[in-house]
């Protein structure tokens, strides 16, 4: 039945999505007309022969416990989707820093940029330096998990703990998926619209079960497709896909020196390049119910928390099951 519903959605998306799409609004390239849950600051970066700005939230608790945590967003998101997590952590006394990476959210969308996880980690360190944070726990979701890993490996002296929430890159897709150039990813991005974005999230993230609160994360991507400068957004998205595909971090998990918590929604089947492989290969990709256990064995000091029947976004789909082990780990 689930596959039938998804097939109908893909074939006739307007039947399901018309009401939501009708209310879709144009979004500024740096989301100037979209309010984040907390005040946003910016730092200026002089990198790769250009001046860019990087946005971040720095949320301080009323009763500071002396500990800091940084939240790193995924590929199809920005810092705004951490709103509930920020509140829970600041209520518990943590100072929470939430950057938007270059190319995402309220940060610059450069016309040309050589993306690497090392460069993004260096940019992120610049945010911490600008606000005087010297010690921090780092939480990364999805693509943010790859970045959090790279950041921890580059700056082990400042990272107290590492938390990975359904990180992508727990397997090396380029071993089974044929390489596609940046132009291929770019053309894919140009074809996206509200219906395609929502169909992908419905199928890949939520197992065909939609809730109204998920609409916001579709609208934040789909609203950009109405922008006359969408080609620049699409180009940056294509460049980051290439970064993810060509720069795996899993081979260095064994070098992580800090206590690590791995939170895995076991229903997740996210994997890059599934449409490019055979059915038999596709069935072996993105098996988070297996990848979580395998990754735990690779990282030296790693605890695994599996959340059954939950997909790619535990902090959105099942917040209480996500936040309880996170707060416990941070307080240990």
CORSUL-V297709 format. One record per run of one state. SS is the DSSP state (h for helix, s for strand, l for the rest). FROM is the first residue (numbers start at 1). LEN is the number of residues. If there is no record, write none. Layout:
ss={SS SS}
from={FROM FROM}
len={LEN LEN}
//
This chain:
ss={l h l h l s l s l s l h l s l h l s l h l s l h l h l h l h l h l h l s l h l h l h l s l h l h l}
from={1 2 12 13 23 41 48 50 60 68 73 79 92 95 100 117 132 136 142 143 155 159 166 173 176 182 191 194 205 212 227 230 247 250 256 259 266 274 277 279 283 288 299 302 308 314 318 319 332}
len={1 10 1 10 18 7 2 10 8 5 6 13 3 5 17 15 4 6 1 12 4 7 7 3 6 9 3 11 7 15 3 17 3 6 3 7 8 3 2 4 5 11 3 6 6 4 1 13 1}
//
